[in-house]
Every structure is written in C-alpha cells, then in structure tokens.
C-alpha cells in the first residue's frame, strides 16, 4: 500500500509544481511518478504470481 500511496503523492506533487509554473520541479516529480508507477506494476505482478501459486497448491482436507 505504501508504493501505491507514494505514486499518488508524486502525481499530486507533479500537478502542484506544474500549476505553479515550476517546470524543473515538475519534471523531477514526473520522473518520481514514473518510478512509483513501475513499482506499483511490480507489486501487482507479485500479487498475481502469489495468487497463481495459491490456486495451484494442493488442497488439504
């Protein structure tokens, strides 16, 4: 959840800097936002793998 929250914080910072005309800071926030987005994608892939493994595991009675 922290990665997801961080993504939204970076997206908000990007918009705030862009609205204020601070293009250098907006560009840096954009890079951070890209990184955070990649981290969220990795997290989702980890979750998918875990769910697949759980489904494949034999059921114990």
PyMOL CGO cylinders between C-alpha atoms (Angstrom):
from pymol import cmd
from pymol.cgo import CYLINDER

trace = [
    CYLINDER, 0.00, 0.00, 0.00, 2.91, 2.35, 0.61, 0.3, 1, 1, 1, 1, 1, 1,
    CYLINDER, 2.91, 2.35, 0.61, 4.01, 2.11, -3.01, 0.3, 1, 1, 1, 1, 1, 1,
    CYLINDER, 4.01, 2.11, -3.01, 0.50, 2.90, -4.20, 0.3, 1, 1, 1, 1, 1, 1,
    CYLINDER, 0.50, 2.90, -4.20, 0.23, 5.86, -1.83, 0.3, 1, 1, 1, 1, 1, 1,
    CYLINDER, 0.23, 5.86, -1.83, 3.67, 7.12, -2.91, 0.3, 1, 1, 1, 1, 1, 1,
    CYLINDER, 3.67, 7.12, -2.91, 2.55, 7.05, -6.55, 0.3, 1, 1, 1, 1, 1, 1,
    CYLINDER, 2.55, 7.05, -6.55, -0.43, 9.27, -5.76, 0.3, 1, 1, 1, 1, 1, 1,
    CYLINDER, -0.43, 9.27, -5.76, 1.71, 11.64, -3.70, 0.3, 1, 1, 1, 1, 1, 1,
    CYLINDER, 1.71, 11.64, -3.70, 4.14, 12.03, -6.60, 0.3, 1, 1, 1, 1, 1, 1,
    CYLINDER, 4.14, 12.03, -6.60, 1.30, 12.60, -9.06, 0.3, 1, 1, 1, 1, 1, 1,
    CYLINDER, 1.30, 12.60, -9.06, -0.10, 15.33, -6.80, 0.3, 1, 1, 1, 1, 1, 1,
    CYLINDER, -0.10, 15.33, -6.80, 3.34, 16.94, -6.49, 0.3, 1, 1, 1, 1, 1, 1,
    CYLINDER, 3.34, 16.94, -6.49, 3.68, 16.90, -10.28, 0.3, 1, 1, 1, 1, 1, 1,
    CYLINDER, 3.68, 16.90, -10.28, 0.38, 18.72, -10.71, 0.3, 1, 1, 1, 1, 1, 1,
    CYLINDER, 0.38, 18.72, -10.71, 1.16, 21.24, -7.98, 0.3, 1, 1, 1, 1, 1, 1,
    CYLINDER, 1.16, 21.24, -7.98, 4.54, 22.12, -9.50, 0.3, 1, 1, 1, 1, 1, 1,
    CYLINDER, 4.54, 22.12, -9.50, 3.08, 22.36, -13.00, 0.3, 1, 1, 1, 1, 1, 1,
    CYLINDER, 3.08, 22.36, -13.00, 0.26, 24.64, -11.79, 0.3, 1, 1, 1, 1, 1, 1,
    CYLINDER, 0.26, 24.64, -11.79, 2.82, 26.86, -10.06, 0.3, 1, 1, 1, 1, 1, 1,
    CYLINDER, 2.82, 26.86, -10.06, 4.92, 27.07, -13.23, 0.3, 1, 1, 1, 1, 1, 1,
    CYLINDER, 4.92, 27.07, -13.23, 7.84, 25.27, -11.59, 0.3, 1, 1, 1, 1, 1, 1,
    CYLINDER, 7.84, 25.27, -11.59, 8.80, 23.20, -14.61, 0.3, 1, 1, 1, 1, 1, 1,
    CYLINDER, 8.80, 23.20, -14.61, 12.12, 21.86, -13.28, 0.3, 1, 1, 1, 1, 1, 1,
    CYLINDER, 12.12, 21.86, -13.28, 10.43, 20.56, -10.14, 0.3, 1, 1, 1, 1, 1, 1,
    CYLINDER, 10.43, 20.56, -10.14, 7.51, 19.24, -12.23, 0.3, 1, 1, 1, 1, 1, 1,
    CYLINDER, 7.51, 19.24, -12.23, 9.96, 17.31, -14.42, 0.3, 1, 1, 1, 1, 1, 1,
    CYLINDER, 9.96, 17.31, -14.42, 11.61, 15.80, -11.35, 0.3, 1, 1, 1, 1, 1, 1,
    CYLINDER, 11.61, 15.80, -11.35, 8.21, 14.88, -9.89, 0.3, 1, 1, 1, 1, 1, 1,
    CYLINDER, 8.21, 14.88, -9.89, 7.33, 13.30, -13.24, 0.3, 1, 1, 1, 1, 1, 1,
    CYLINDER, 7.33, 13.30, -13.24, 10.41, 11.09, -13.05, 0.3, 1, 1, 1, 1, 1, 1,
    CYLINDER, 10.41, 11.09, -13.05, 9.49, 10.11, -9.50, 0.3, 1, 1, 1, 1, 1, 1,
    CYLINDER, 9.49, 10.11, -9.50, 5.95, 9.40, -10.66, 0.3, 1, 1, 1, 1, 1, 1,
    CYLINDER, 5.95, 9.40, -10.66, 7.26, 7.12, -13.42, 0.3, 1, 1, 1, 1, 1, 1,
    CYLINDER, 7.26, 7.12, -13.42, 9.39, 5.25, -10.91, 0.3, 1, 1, 1, 1, 1, 1,
    CYLINDER, 9.39, 5.25, -10.91, 6.49, 4.91, -8.49, 0.3, 1, 1, 1, 1, 1, 1,
    CYLINDER, 6.49, 4.91, -8.49, 4.27, 3.66, -11.32, 0.3, 1, 1, 1, 1, 1, 1,
    CYLINDER, 4.27, 3.66, -11.32, 6.79, 0.96, -12.18, 0.3, 1, 1, 1, 1, 1, 1,
    CYLINDER, 6.79, 0.96, -12.18, 6.91, -0.07, -8.53, 0.3, 1, 1, 1, 1, 1, 1,
    CYLINDER, 6.91, -0.07, -8.53, 3.11, -0.42, -8.43, 0.3, 1, 1, 1, 1, 1, 1,
    CYLINDER, 3.11, -0.42, -8.43, 3.21, -2.58, -11.57, 0.3, 1, 1, 1, 1, 1, 1,
    CYLINDER, 3.21, -2.58, -11.57, 5.87, -4.80, -9.98, 0.3, 1, 1, 1, 1, 1, 1,
    CYLINDER, 5.87, -4.80, -9.98, 3.74, -5.10, -6.85, 0.3, 1, 1, 1, 1, 1, 1,
    CYLINDER, 3.74, -5.10, -6.85, 0.70, -6.14, -8.89, 0.3, 1, 1, 1, 1, 1, 1,
    CYLINDER, 0.70, -6.14, -8.89, 2.75, -8.76, -10.73, 0.3, 1, 1, 1, 1, 1, 1,
    CYLINDER, 2.75, -8.76, -10.73, 3.98, -10.15, -7.39, 0.3, 1, 1, 1, 1, 1, 1,
    CYLINDER, 3.98, -10.15, -7.39, 0.39, -10.38, -6.19, 0.3, 1, 1, 1, 1, 1, 1,
    CYLINDER, 0.39, -10.38, -6.19, -0.68, -12.17, -9.38, 0.3, 1, 1, 1, 1, 1, 1,
    CYLINDER, -0.68, -12.17, -9.38, 2.12, -14.71, -9.01, 0.3, 1, 1, 1, 1, 1, 1,
    CYLINDER, 2.12, -14.71, -9.01, 1.16, -15.33, -5.41, 0.3, 1, 1, 1, 1, 1, 1,
    CYLINDER, 1.16, -15.33, -5.41, -2.47, -15.90, -6.35, 0.3, 1, 1, 1, 1, 1, 1,
    CYLINDER, -2.47, -15.90, -6.35, -1.50, -18.32, -9.12, 0.3, 1, 1, 1, 1, 1, 1,
    CYLINDER, -1.50, -18.32, -9.12, 0.70, -20.30, -6.73, 0.3, 1, 1, 1, 1, 1, 1,
    CYLINDER, 0.70, -20.30, -6.73, -2.06, -20.43, -4.17, 0.3, 1, 1, 1, 1, 1, 1,
    CYLINDER, -2.06, -20.43, -4.17, -4.52, -21.82, -6.74, 0.3, 1, 1, 1, 1, 1, 1,
    CYLINDER, -4.52, -21.82, -6.74, -2.05, -24.48, -7.88, 0.3, 1, 1, 1, 1, 1, 1,
    CYLINDER, -2.05, -24.48, -7.88, -1.23, -25.64, -4.36, 0.3, 1, 1, 1, 1, 1, 1,
    CYLINDER, -1.23, -25.64, -4.36, -2.96, -28.91, -3.46, 0.3, 1, 1, 1, 1, 1, 1,
    CYLINDER, -2.96, -28.91, -3.46, -5.97, -28.53, -1.21, 0.3, 1, 1, 1, 1, 1, 1,
    CYLINDER, -5.97, -28.53, -1.21, -5.54, -30.04, 2.25, 0.3, 1, 1, 1, 1, 1, 1,
    CYLINDER, -5.54, -30.04, 2.25, -8.55, -31.61, 3.90, 0.3, 1, 1, 1, 1, 1, 1,
]
cmd.load_cgo(trace, "trace")
